Amino acid sequence: MGVTIDPRILREYDIRGVVGQGLDEGAAHAIGRSFATRVRGAGGRRVAVGRDGRTSSPMLEAALVAGLAAGGVDVVRVGLGPSPMLYWAEKRLEVDAGIQVTGSHNPGDQNGFKFVLNSGPFFGDDLQDLARIAAAGAWSEGAGTVEEADVLADYVGHLLSGYAGGAFRIGWDAGNGAAGPVIERLTALLPGTHRLLYTEVDGRFPNHHPDPTEEANLADLRRLVAAEGLDFGFAFDGDGDRIGAVTSDGRTLWGDQLLAILAGPLLAEHPGAAIVADVKASSALFERIAALGGRPVMWKTGHSNIKVRMREVGAPIGGEMSGHIFFGPPDGGGYDDALYAAVRLIRAIRLSGQTLEALIDAMPPRVSTPDLRFAVEPARKEAVVAEVIARLEAAGAHVDLIDGARVTTPDGWWLLRASQTEDRLTARAEAADEAKLERLVAEIDAQLVKSGVRRG
């Protein structure tokens, strides 16, 4: 007999939802059965499973593992840790796939699953296929074994491989997320002075929400850096795949700025390499990559999209505005790892011979909006973007259609795209000064009003 998986939890890049509202033990077991079927269909027999520190993760992980075993695959449980530790384990252990039980940067009442199959991303129609298999009850059968593997120490050793000297005074905010124990072990081995915040794993997130892309969530780290006279600070999301950073004078660094800093030493070592960034990234980043002799590649937002594009163009590094930094061969496995990114940033700052503040000051001045969100009826989401694109092209505007519409004007650029994770349109704009930025935002508003949509 088949099982219906609630379509609300099937997102573009992963499975995610509110626990108890379509996401429960029954759903986790069915997802395990369906994924086991896909793994066996691809010729595989072993799956690594990890989990984050949310209060619901042990329950979901147990049901998932039971479903995988019932589908005839052997399971290697790597335990509590950040998502990149699971990705790392999937490549180092003798397994064919991996699943991380995690709600990522979402609130504590939510949870979900991130997948990898044959060291490649598993998303989009692959996730819909899990639901189709479950609905038909077309599952593989078997009695897989379950074993445990302690990989934390070896994973920390991998992180240290990105270190190249330099003793700084650094603050680290784990936000009570799954990266906490790794940060404790890592900083005990790094030289310099390290001040840690909220490394005790607590899925209730009692101190602040673990999403470093929100300014409010960096307040405690910023205070720590100022009070202790630290050189800079790092913050991480709930499953350790997003990084945020603050300077000693309290400025926030965003994903494109971090990627710009990492690009310097990387392109010195790999001249002419491609570097991938999402469509939300600053034009200053793409200009810097080109100036350093690299090949800038703009691509669709979404961690799975970036991973695929990096493989296609052979990029050794890629990044998103959301703080996902991906390391491809020869240094990484093509996945996003905020902890490895932190170690590589320490290296890049040391190799530059400058302070982090000086590196930021040298970047061309830009002002930008945060992500602007527009509520829209689900059935109208893609249609509104298509209507805006049609009007822009009819007017002869310069429009890049990689992901929605990125419109370049004499004032700068603006982006409009349909969110893949919620029923909203998202927009962003960047200019050289505030007056130009206001004109760009007015263009966005004017286009959306013509399609019956207002910001809110």
Beta strands, then each sheet from edge to edge (+ up, - down):
strand 1: 15-18
strand 2: 46-51
strand 3: 74-80
strand 4: 97-101
strand 5: 110-117
strand 6: 120-121
strand 7: 146-148
strand 8: 169-173
strand 9: 193-197
strand 10: 232-236
strand 11: 243-247
strand 12: 252-253
strand 13: 274-278
strand 14: 295-299
strand 15: 317-319
strand 16: 325-327
strand 17: 335-336
strand 18: 367-368
strand 19: 372-375
strand 20: 398-400
strand 21: 405-409
strand 22: 412-418
strand 23: 424-431
sheet 1: 1+ 5- 4+ 2+ 3+ 7+
sheet 2: 1+ 5- 6+
sheet 3: 9+ 8+ 10+ 11- 12+
sheet 4: 14+ 13+ 15+ 16- 17+
sheet 5: 18+ 23- 19+
sheet 6: 18+ 23- 22+ 21- 20+
end
